[in-house]
Amino acid sequence: MSTLDINFVRSQFPAFSEPSLQGQAFFENAGGSYTCKPVLDRLTRYYTQRKVQPYAPYDASRLAGEEMDEARARMAAIMGVDADELSFGPSTTQNTYVLAQAFRQWMQPGDAIVVTNQDHEANSGPWRRLADEGIEVREWQIDPESGSLNPQDLEDILDEKVRLVCFPHCSNVVGEINPVTEITAIAHAAGAFVCVDGVSYAPHGFPNVGDLGPDIYLFSAYKTYGPHQGCMVIRRALGELLPNQGHYFNGDVLYQRFTPAGPDHAQIAASAGMADYVDLLCEHHDGPGTGAAARGAFVHDLMRGHEIALLQPVLDAVKDRNAARLIGTSDASRRAPTVALALNRNAESVAASLASHGVMAGGGDFYAVRPLQAMGVDLGQGVLRVSFTHYTSKREIDQLLNALDAVL
Ligand SMILES: Cc1ncc(COP(=O)(O)O)c(C=O)c1O
């Protein structure tokens, strides 16, 4: 497998040559990533050349509409699904609220759903509110020490009443990658649909959702080097079954059924830049010439390889410290490079100390209140979270490790 050319990667992100950011090592990527150049270029082009109502028969408008369609088609192809199975909404949280509304109408009192206490609130709270409608909400619980979800525990709470199982591809504080295919197979065998929050996973390589198998897969483009959009794969069978949440006359178009508002045209168009970026990385590293899904898989593995190599020393450096409790596994190959540490003091003030060492990180609960609570973390202190991606360099990791030595 080829190794990632980090200099090439960084040349694709204007933030790395931005004078005001020099010397600042960015470790809050799980909150939102830097934006890649192809996305910025498309956004600028849209706003300067195509900022008109799309899909009308004059050139600027035709090009605007074509670029929006291109974004959907190319991103869907990378993820192994049909173009109309991908839709864009304002954020993942808003997307789950719309989806929960659709399930609210489709489900009957006495039906059940499964949620976890590992999820970010976005894939938890909207579903739990279905209890107001007489839907039974069952919680698939993490191990309070490791933060892991055990698929066997899911099997134990499934029965014919369960219509939907919601869980994260990986949590934004625990970081462990859940076996989506295995869990999906268990849920499907019990007759339930599956909704996966991929927000914390997708920045580390777009997954092939078609192969993974869930019925819904959500991620946020502002964390995958793109614009501020929530991206939502809804497989056709489920999308056609759930009641339309958009205007009644748009109900025949799958990608409009769960996005009631007029979308952000420029940002959708600019999302094609994420596909450009995948192609650029693939080409530069001599990856497959054809097949969007194959190129996506190649780039996914390239990113993961780089991240795992950089992550293991970070985990080794923090796992046995008295002053810090590492949340989640210390095996880099099993987790995303999103590392939360519970400290015996306020995490936000430690993040402030890191800032004086040129390390940009955050402290708090990151809307992962339930998992932190379940793991016995003092929410008043919160956790320090350092998160990186494939564009992070070895030098920045060294800067982080030195800074952690100084402040912990
Ligand atoms: C794992 C996870 N899920 C969901 C969300 C919510 O995404 P959005 O900000 O697009 O609503 C976040 C945001 O941080 C997240 O980390």
The ligand as an SDF file (V2000), in Angstrom:
LIG
                    3D

 16 16  0  0  0  0  0  0  0  0999 V2000
  -20.6160   12.1040   16.0910 C   0  0  0  0  0  0  0  0  0  0  0  0
  -21.3860   13.3350   15.7640 C   0  0  0  0  0  0  0  0  0  0  0  0
  -22.6440   13.2010   15.3330 N   0  0  0  0  0  0  0  0  0  0  0  0
  -23.3980   14.2590   14.9970 C   0  0  0  0  0  0  0  0  0  0  0  0
  -22.9050   15.5340   15.0940 C   0  0  0  0  0  0  0  0  0  0  0  0
  -23.7860   16.6780   14.7230 C   0  0  0  0  0  0  0  0  0  0  0  0
  -23.4690   17.1410   13.4470 O   0  0  0  0  0  0  0  0  0  0  0  0
  -24.0310   18.5430   12.9430 P   0  0  0  0  0  0  0  0  0  0  0  0
  -23.1670   19.6010   13.5790 O   0  0  0  0  0  0  0  0  0  0  0  0
  -23.8620   18.4750   11.4580 O   0  0  0  0  0  0  0  0  0  0  0  0
  -25.4310   18.6550   13.3580 O   0  0  0  0  0  0  0  0  0  0  0  0
  -21.6000   15.7470   15.5390 C   0  0  0  0  0  0  0  0  0  0  0  0
  -21.0650   17.1050   15.6460 C   0  0  0  0  0  0  0  0  0  0  0  0
  -20.0660   17.3670   16.2570 O   0  0  0  0  0  0  0  0  0  0  0  0
  -20.8200   14.5990   15.8770 C   0  0  0  0  0  0  0  0  0  0  0  0
  -19.5640   14.7290   16.3150 O   0  0  0  0  0  0  0  0  0  0  0  0
  1  2  1  0
  2  3  1  0
  2 15  2  0
  3  4  2  0
  4  5  1  0
  5  6  1  0
  5 12  2  0
  6  7  1  0
  7  8  1  0
  8  9  2  0
  8 10  1  0
  8 11  1  0
 12 13  1  0
 12 15  1  0
 13 14  2  0
 15 16  1  0
M  END
$$$$
